[in-house]
């Protein structure tokens, strides 16, 4: 019997890419997706994918689909702070054995709330193998923490009933593979905010704050490997003891000023700005950028914080490494997409 996969977020940047990668790699899987709205070309592109209508407030639908699935895969990365945790309605209804792969993000590692860390290099690099105890004790104001606390609790209390893993990618770049959103967030927002810095690329403090990155195709490829591990009931899928299994997906890291300079050079080439050299701005300018009603400090997170991680678990289990072009090599694609060109 074909493995039954239930996937949420199938028209998003990440989820659409994950769905496409799963269908391409495993056309034999019995895949069901939950959609708020069905894109016009969805059924013709994925004729064998089952659709249920709903969203994260559809508790009964979530619970029913979870009961039927062998693997529940979430692929919606919510804008910080996260949406009300979506797994509470159906975690305890999952049969045994079932596997849950939840999408989070290394925003949870960010030092955005520590002013002394902003704009300078933080030497801390997190491991998805050796830092599980640290991850379990992060402060409640860490991004994605409200959902992850539920998953840590579920892993400790119900680890025999449901095997839990957390996909935790860093900043993502590259053109998405799906039918919905195909653009990453960072480049689009950064280009919008260049105008607020005098039509110049910008940085805060020293600009040496450093973040990890992954190409969307590499992330989707890793998703497939982890789902395969769940389907095969690989004991390495979940974490040791009371912990969920973490999968950091980073393939590289870059400091902010280098990324800013690269974007500036592309914007100058495209005739959008005259001076591509990044300019230093204060926090009062940063705080006027990337405005979000639920997260006033979003720009500090995006442009001034550190979030460094190593995908040691995936490398150990799957030999995971980058296959797609690096960020700086492929950045022009994202800039042109953000410009609508």
Phi, psi and omega in degrees: 000137182294139175300138180262121182245129174249122186237132172252156178083024191287354176246006178275177180301309180282309185298321178296322178291321179295314179302312181300317180294320180293314181296321180292316183283328186221074178297345180279347179292145174267097189254131173241135178240150173255124182234140169287313177227143182262118177302150186303321184268006188295308186291330178284329179283321182235069187295339183261004179268127179279145182238133167239142181270133178167180176214190185289354173268357182272073188300318182294322178293315178302314182295317181295314181292325177296321179298325184278339191272152168273326179225124174259124185234117174263139182221038176244114178264108187283152177289128182299146349289155191298157170302156175313130188310126187277349189267345182304321183296331190232002179303312186282356179262356182290134179286173181244127000266139174223154183239136178241122176246111186254139177269122173240224178180157182282010165303334179295340179269350189293145178261031185301333184270006178249099185305327182290343181268345188290131175079003178231160183289127171262122185288349184289124174240124185272143176248138177276004174253317188255353183251022182297321179294322176297316179298325181289342185241019177295154183293158184294340180273001176293141181299138181073359188294325183298322177286317184294329176299320178298319182289323175297317179296317181295321179296322180288321186270330188230028184300335177280339184268320182221129178270124189243135173225154181236117172278124190230074183283157174274204174300144187239144178223171179100160180283129179294158185263352188269192184261349180260235179294129179241011181247142173284165186278314193302306186298317180299313180292320181298315180297320176300323186274350175304324180298327181284352177251031179075031181060039178228147168299155191217162174209165178245142177060238180273344183073013182266002173304138193234139182225151177274157184220159174210142174285142182303326180290323176294319178297314180298322178295320178293320176306315180301317181295321181289320176297320176301319178296322178293314180300320180278004180054040177296126182295342179279354182301308181270174182277174179283142174060235186270007184260146168288163175276127177263140175233094169287141187247008187299142174241352184191170172215153182216148174275161190294321185292326177292319177295318179300316181296320179296316178296318179301318180296323179290319179297322177295315179303325181273002178077019182275323179229163180263323184245115184273354183284128182298144178249143179279133179233160180271172179296332180295332175281314179305318185289351175265001183259163174044049184296132178221128186297333182263351183213082184300336183263022183303320182293324175299319178296312185289319193250345188233351186264166171257145172204096190243132184212159177233134182273061186288326180294312180294324178295319180291318184280320190237358187067030186296131172203169184295137171242333181276165177300151178291167183305307186292329178287327184256008188295329183300325178301316181291321180295315180296322178296318179295329179277354182074031183245000000 
